Amino acid sequence: MVLVRFPLWPRTNHRSTFANSLEIPGPVNPDAIIRFAWTLGPVLIAKSLGLILLSIDFDTQRIQPWLSLAEGRASASKSLLLDYPGLFAPRRPIAALKNRHWLVLITSVNIHFMVSCNIADTDT
């Protein structure tokens, strides 16, 4: 196994007043920090929101068969034998519409919309 060491700050040649220690320089240009936050901030927010929505989508697909069973007399093909996470992604909304599982339909369409917007937004 190979271990890779990532430094927490870049190495510098500045010596501090203490013996055998390096001085960590402060930010030289405050505009660089603002530019970094301005360009990376929206990406971090969008990715965090995407992860939250993906977890909601997965949980609704996983729990929906149990919710149908809890409602009352549901057949096995519309409750416990459903496997929404195992279905091919474009078939999930179709299966959810066929079984009238509206929550899975809404979250699946939302995820497909997010992915298509992400693909359409990329610059080539």
DRENPA-3360 file (N, C-alpha, C; in nm, 2 decimals, always signed):
BEGIN
1 = MVLVRFPL = +0.08/-0.12/+0.00/+0.00/+0.00/+0.00/+0.09/+0.12/+0.00 ~ +0.05/+0.22/-0.08/+0.13/+0.34/-0.10/+0.06/+0.45/-0.02 ~ +0.13/+0.52/+0.06/+0.07/+0.63/+0.13/+0.12/+0.76/+0.07 ~ +0.03/+0.85/+0.04/+0.07/+0.98/-0.02/+0.04/+1.09/+0.09 ~ +0.14/+1.17/+0.11/+0.13/+1.28/+0.21/+0.09/+1.41/+0.13 ~ -0.02/+1.47/+0.17/-0.06/+1.59/+0.12/-0.04/+1.70/+0.22 ~ +0.04/+1.80/+0.19/+0.07/+1.91/+0.29/-0.06/+2.00/+0.31 ~ -0.07/+2.05/+0.42/-0.19/+2.14/+0.45/-0.16/+2.28/+0.40;
9 = WPRTNHRS = -0.04/+2.31/+0.38/-0.01/+2.44/+0.33/+0.12/+2.43/+0.24 ~ +0.14/+2.52/+0.14/+0.26/+2.50/+0.06/+0.39/+2.52/+0.13 ~ +0.49/+2.45/+0.10/+0.62/+2.47/+0.16/+0.68/+2.61/+0.12 ~ +0.74/+2.67/+0.22/+0.80/+2.80/+0.19/+0.94/+2.80/+0.24 ~ +1.02/+2.89/+0.19/+1.16/+2.91/+0.23/+1.17/+3.01/+0.34 ~ +1.06/+3.07/+0.39/+1.07/+3.17/+0.49/+1.10/+3.10/+0.63 ~ +1.20/+3.15/+0.69/+1.24/+3.10/+0.82/+1.18/+3.19/+0.93 ~ +1.12/+3.13/+1.03/+1.07/+3.21/+1.14/+1.17/+3.24/+1.24;
17 = TFANSLEI = +1.13/+3.31/+1.35/+1.23/+3.34/+1.45/+1.26/+3.22/+1.54 ~ +1.18/+3.11/+1.53/+1.21/+2.99/+1.61/+1.31/+2.90/+1.53 ~ +1.39/+2.83/+1.61/+1.49/+2.74/+1.54/+1.42/+2.63/+1.47 ~ +1.46/+2.60/+1.35/+1.42/+2.49/+1.27/+1.26/+2.48/+1.24 ~ +1.20/+2.60/+1.23/+1.06/+2.60/+1.20/+1.04/+2.69/+1.08 ~ +0.93/+2.66/+1.00/+0.90/+2.74/+0.89/+0.79/+2.84/+0.92 ~ +0.79/+2.96/+0.86/+0.68/+3.05/+0.88/+0.58/+3.03/+0.77 ~ +0.45/+3.03/+0.81/+0.34/+3.02/+0.72/+0.30/+3.16/+0.68;
25 = PGPVNPDA = +0.32/+3.19/+0.55/+0.29/+3.33/+0.51/+0.14/+3.34/+0.50 ~ +0.09/+3.46/+0.53/-0.05/+3.50/+0.52/-0.09/+3.52/+0.37 ~ -0.22/+3.54/+0.35/-0.26/+3.57/+0.21/-0.20/+3.70/+0.16 ~ -0.14/+3.69/+0.04/-0.07/+3.80/-0.01/-0.17/+3.90/-0.07 ~ -0.26/+3.85/-0.15/-0.36/+3.93/-0.22/-0.50/+3.89/-0.18 ~ -0.57/+3.98/-0.11/-0.71/+3.95/-0.07/-0.80/+3.93/-0.18 ~ -0.77/+3.99/-0.30/-0.86/+3.98/-0.41/-0.86/+3.83/-0.47 ~ -0.74/+3.76/-0.45/-0.74/+3.62/-0.49/-0.83/+3.54/-0.41;
33 = IIRFAWTL = -0.84/+3.56/-0.28/-0.93/+3.49/-0.20/-1.08/+3.51/-0.24 ~ -1.11/+3.64/-0.26/-1.25/+3.67/-0.31/-1.28/+3.61/-0.44 ~ -1.19/+3.61/-0.53/-1.21/+3.55/-0.66/-1.22/+3.40/-0.65 ~ -1.14/+3.33/-0.56/-1.15/+3.19/-0.54/-1.29/+3.15/-0.48 ~ -1.34/+3.23/-0.38/-1.47/+3.21/-0.32/-1.58/+3.23/-0.42 ~ -1.56/+3.33/-0.51/-1.67/+3.37/-0.61/-1.68/+3.26/-0.71 ~ -1.57/+3.20/-0.76/-1.57/+3.10/-0.86/-1.60/+2.96/-0.81 ~ -1.56/+2.93/-0.69/-1.58/+2.80/-0.63/-1.70/+2.78/-0.55;
41 = GPVLIAKS = -1.75/+2.89/-0.49/-1.87/+2.89/-0.40/-1.99/+2.84/-0.46 ~ -2.03/+2.89/-0.58/-2.16/+2.84/-0.64/-2.14/+2.69/-0.68 ~ -2.02/+2.64/-0.72/-2.01/+2.50/-0.75/-2.03/+2.42/-0.63 ~ -1.97/+2.46/-0.51/-1.99/+2.38/-0.39/-2.13/+2.38/-0.35 ~ -2.20/+2.49/-0.36/-2.34/+2.49/-0.32/-2.43/+2.40/-0.42 ~ -2.40/+2.40/-0.55/-2.47/+2.32/-0.64/-2.45/+2.17/-0.62 ~ -2.32/+2.14/-0.59/-2.29/+2.00/-0.57/-2.35/+1.95/-0.44 ~ -2.35/+2.03/-0.34/-2.41/+1.99/-0.21/-2.56/+1.97/-0.23;
49 = LGLILLSI = -2.63/+2.06/-0.30/-2.77/+2.05/-0.32/-2.80/+1.92/-0.41 ~ -2.71/+1.89/-0.50/-2.73/+1.77/-0.58/-2.72/+1.65/-0.50 ~ -2.62/+1.64/-0.41/-2.61/+1.53/-0.32/-2.73/+1.51/-0.23 ~ -2.78/+1.62/-0.18/-2.90/+1.61/-0.09/-3.02/+1.56/-0.17 ~ -3.04/+1.61/-0.30/-3.15/+1.56/-0.38/-3.13/+1.42/-0.42 ~ -3.01/+1.37/-0.45/-2.98/+1.23/-0.48/-3.02/+1.14/-0.36 ~ -2.98/+1.18/-0.24/-3.01/+1.10/-0.13/-3.16/+1.09/-0.11 ~ -3.24/+1.20/-0.13/-3.38/+1.20/-0.12/-3.44/+1.11/-0.22;
57 = DFDTQRIQ = -3.39/+1.11/-0.34/-3.44/+1.03/-0.45/-3.41/+0.88/-0.42 ~ -3.30/+0.85/-0.37/-3.27/+0.71/-0.34/-3.36/+0.66/-0.22 ~ -3.38/+0.74/-0.12/-3.46/+0.70/-0.01/-3.61/+0.68/-0.05 ~ -3.66/+0.77/-0.14/-3.80/+0.75/-0.18/-3.81/+0.62/-0.26 ~ -3.71/+0.59/-0.35/-3.72/+0.47/-0.42/-3.71/+0.34/-0.33 ~ -3.63/+0.36/-0.23/-3.62/+0.24/-0.14/-3.74/+0.22/-0.05 ~ -3.80/+0.33/+0.00/-3.91/+0.32/+0.09/-4.05/+0.30/+0.03 ~ -4.07/+0.34/-0.10/-4.20/+0.34/-0.16/-4.27/+0.21/-0.16;
65 = PWLSLAEG = -4.20/+0.09/-0.18/-4.27/-0.03/-0.17/-4.33/-0.06/-0.03 ~ -4.26/-0.02/+0.07/-4.30/-0.04/+0.21/-4.42/+0.05/+0.24 ~ -4.42/+0.17/+0.18/-4.53/+0.26/+0.20/-4.66/+0.21/+0.13 ~ -4.65/+0.15/+0.02/-4.76/+0.09/-0.05/-4.82/-0.03/+0.03 ~ -4.73/-0.11/+0.09/-4.77/-0.22/+0.17/-4.84/-0.17/+0.30 ~ -4.80/-0.06/+0.35/-4.86/-0.01/+0.48/-4.99/+0.05/+0.45 ~ -5.02/+0.10/+0.33/-5.15/+0.16/+0.30/-5.27/+0.06/+0.30 ~ -5.24/-0.07/+0.28/-5.35/-0.17/+0.29/-5.32/-0.28/+0.20;
73 = RASASKSL = -5.42/-0.33/+0.13/-5.42/-0.44/+0.05/-5.34/-0.41/-0.08 ~ -5.21/-0.43/-0.09/-5.14/-0.40/-0.21/-5.08/-0.54/-0.26 ~ -5.08/-0.56/-0.39/-5.03/-0.68/-0.44/-4.88/-0.68/-0.43 ~ -4.82/-0.80/-0.43/-4.67/-0.81/-0.42/-4.60/-0.74/-0.53 ~ -4.66/-0.75/-0.65/-4.59/-0.68/-0.76/-4.58/-0.53/-0.75 ~ -4.67/-0.47/-0.67/-4.68/-0.33/-0.65/-4.62/-0.29/-0.52 ~ -4.57/-0.38/-0.44/-4.52/-0.35/-0.31/-4.38/-0.41/-0.29 ~ -4.37/-0.53/-0.24/-4.24/-0.58/-0.20/-4.15/-0.63/-0.31;
81 = LLDYPGLF = -4.21/-0.66/-0.42/-4.13/-0.71/-0.54/-4.08/-0.59/-0.62 ~ -4.11/-0.47/-0.59/-4.06/-0.36/-0.67/-3.92/-0.33/-0.63 ~ -3.84/-0.30/-0.73/-3.70/-0.26/-0.70/-3.66/-0.14/-0.78 ~ -3.70/-0.03/-0.73/-3.68/+0.10/-0.81/-3.53/+0.13/-0.82 ~ -3.45/+0.11/-0.71/-3.30/+0.14/-0.73/-3.24/+0.05/-0.83 ~ -3.29/-0.07/-0.85/-3.23/-0.16/-0.94/-3.27/-0.14/-1.09 ~ -3.37/-0.06/-1.11/-3.42/-0.04/-1.25/-3.32/+0.06/-1.32 ~ -3.32/+0.04/-1.45/-3.25/+0.13/-1.54/-3.31/+0.27/-1.52;
89 = APRRPIAA = -3.23/+0.37/-1.51/-3.27/+0.51/-1.47/-3.39/+0.57/-1.56 ~ -3.38/+0.56/-1.69/-3.49/+0.61/-1.77/-3.62/+0.53/-1.75 ~ -3.62/+0.41/-1.70/-3.74/+0.33/-1.68/-3.81/+0.36/-1.55 ~ -3.74/+0.42/-1.45/-3.80/+0.45/-1.32/-3.92/+0.53/-1.33 ~ -3.92/+0.65/-1.40/-4.04/+0.72/-1.40/-4.16/+0.65/-1.46 ~ -4.13/+0.57/-1.56/-4.24/+0.49/-1.63/-4.30/+0.39/-1.54 ~ -4.21/+0.32/-1.47/-4.26/+0.22/-1.37/-4.33/+0.29/-1.25 ~ -4.29/+0.40/-1.21/-4.36/+0.47/-1.10/-4.49/+0.52/-1.15;
97 = LKNRHWLV = -4.50/+0.57/-1.27/-4.63/+0.61/-1.33/-4.73/+0.50/-1.34 ~ -4.67/+0.38/-1.39/-4.76/+0.26/-1.40/-4.81/+0.21/-1.27 ~ -4.73/+0.22/-1.16/-4.77/+0.18/-1.03/-4.84/+0.29/-0.95 ~ -4.85/+0.41/-1.00/-4.91/+0.52/-0.94/-4.83/+0.56/-0.81 ~ -4.70/+0.55/-0.81/-4.62/+0.60/-0.70/-4.57/+0.74/-0.74 ~ -4.64/+0.84/-0.70/-4.62/+0.98/-0.74/-4.49/+1.03/-0.68 ~ -4.46/+1.00/-0.56/-4.34/+1.05/-0.50/-4.21/+1.01/-0.58 ~ -4.21/+0.88/-0.61/-4.09/+0.83/-0.69/-4.09/+0.89/-0.83;
105 = LITSVNIH = -4.21/+0.91/-0.89/-4.22/+0.98/-1.02/-4.16/+1.12/-1.01 ~ -4.20/+1.19/-0.91/-4.15/+1.33/-0.90/-4.00/+1.34/-0.88 ~ -3.95/+1.26/-0.79/-3.81/+1.26/-0.76/-3.72/+1.21/-0.87 ~ -3.77/+1.11/-0.94/-3.70/+1.06/-1.06/-3.69/+1.16/-1.17 ~ -3.81/+1.22/-1.20/-3.81/+1.33/-1.30/-3.72/+1.44/-1.27 ~ -3.72/+1.48/-1.14/-3.63/+1.59/-1.09/-3.49/+1.55/-1.11 ~ -3.45/+1.43/-1.08/-3.31/+1.39/-1.10/-3.27/+1.39/-1.25 ~ -3.36/+1.34/-1.34/-3.33/+1.34/-1.48/-3.32/+1.49/-1.53;
113 = FMVSCNIA = -3.41/+1.58/-1.48/-3.40/+1.72/-1.52/-3.26/+1.78/-1.47 ~ -3.22/+1.75/-1.35/-3.09/+1.80/-1.30/-2.98/+1.75/-1.39 ~ -2.98/+1.62/-1.42/-2.87/+1.57/-1.51/-2.87/+1.63/-1.64 ~ -2.99/+1.64/-1.70/-2.99/+1.70/-1.84/-2.95/+1.85/-1.84 ~ -2.99/+1.92/-1.73/-2.94/+2.06/-1.72/-2.79/+2.07/-1.70 ~ -2.73/+1.98/-1.63/-2.59/+1.97/-1.61/-2.52/+1.94/-1.74 ~ -2.57/+1.85/-1.82/-2.51/+1.82/-1.95/-2.52/+1.94/-2.04 ~ -2.64/+2.00/-2.04/-2.66/+2.11/-2.13/-2.58/+2.24/-2.10;
121 = DTDT = -2.54/+2.24/-1.97/-2.46/+2.36/-1.92/-2.31/+2.35/-1.95 ~ -2.26/+2.23/-1.98/-2.12/+2.22/-2.00/-2.08/+2.29/-2.13 ~ -1.96/+2.35/-2.12/-1.91/+2.42/-2.24/-1.82/+2.32/-2.31 ~ -1.83/+2.32/-2.44/-1.75/+2.23/-2.52/-1.65/+2.31/-2.61;
% end
